[in-house]
Amino acid sequence: MTARPDVVARLTGRSVRGEKPLSGALTEVTLDDGRVVVVKRCEGPGAARAEAAGLRWLAGAGTVRVPVVHGDEGAWLVLDRVARGRPSREAAVRFGRDLAALHAAGAPAFGAPPPGGPADASIGLAPMRNEPGTDWPGWFAAQRVLPYLRRAVDRGTVRPGEAAVVERLCERLPELAGPPEPPARLHGDLWSGNVLWAADGDVRLIDPAAHGGHRETDLAMLRLFGCPHLEAVLDGYQEVAPLADGWPRRVGVHQLFPLLVHAVLFGRGYAEQALSVARSALTG
């Protein structure tokens, strides 16, 4: 079986009646009571536990919805299946409002992992360390930008002479970061592929890299990779929790983290984008 029936049975309390592979990592499983769940095989030690903890932490805010987590065991994660629908402006506005409320639910510190989640987590296929800090500019530089810059240089994706522009941005983060903000409860990997527009008209968030961070980071990632009805999402967000003045100028600062992650994973094109937003932030 693509999905281990013994694991599914232990986590759902039901036996498996049938299955349908969805991808190399996902299998749709029908249980003996007719319910359908999705079984995911997660890559890396502790990845399933980290994802389950992240989803539960997001769900605990009672705002943006996530698939129900039945449990995790080893590399396996079992979730409720969510029927897909089409993006709409109305759903986008609701999503924006709910995302603002999720961020406002807060976190104990910048870099704080979800309760029960490991400090050594991941974002996509890249490792991500959840090391708490109290000062966002210093934490963001030390834990989210510079580790991936060093990896990119080591791999030859960023040339040694180019790294200086990102290092200068990190030095200037205290003046570029905008007004101080409390730690927000972040999804952490909020690109459009992790925003599931459900058939019931609500959005579900999937595949988090959840941690405490700056709320503008989630929003910057939505803009980086595109999101249907993004302006409507932002309208809904601003209704609930207006962003600090100057936030559009800070988008590139927050995009630097996912761009460097992608540079490490996928190569030079993302490194060039990272260097471009760093230069723009320094001169803008």
Secondary structure as UniProt FT lines:
FT   HELIX           5..12
FT   STRAND          16..21
FT   STRAND          26..31
FT   TURN            32..33
FT   STRAND          36..41
FT   TURN            45..46
FT   HELIX           47..60
FT   TURN            61..62
FT   STRAND          69..73
FT   TURN            74..75
FT   STRAND          76..80
FT   HELIX           89..104
FT   TURN            115..116
FT   STRAND          120..123
FT   TURN            124..125
FT   STRAND          126..129
FT   HELIX           136..139
FT   HELIX           140..145
FT   HELIX           146..154
FT   TURN            155..156
FT   HELIX           160..162
FT   HELIX           163..176
FT   STRAND          184..186
FT   HELIX           192..194
FT   STRAND          195..198
FT   TURN            199..200
FT   STRAND          203..205
FT   STRAND          211..213
FT   HELIX           215..225
FT   TURN            228..229
FT   HELIX           230..240
FT   TURN            245..246
FT   HELIX           247..266
FT   HELIX           268..283
//
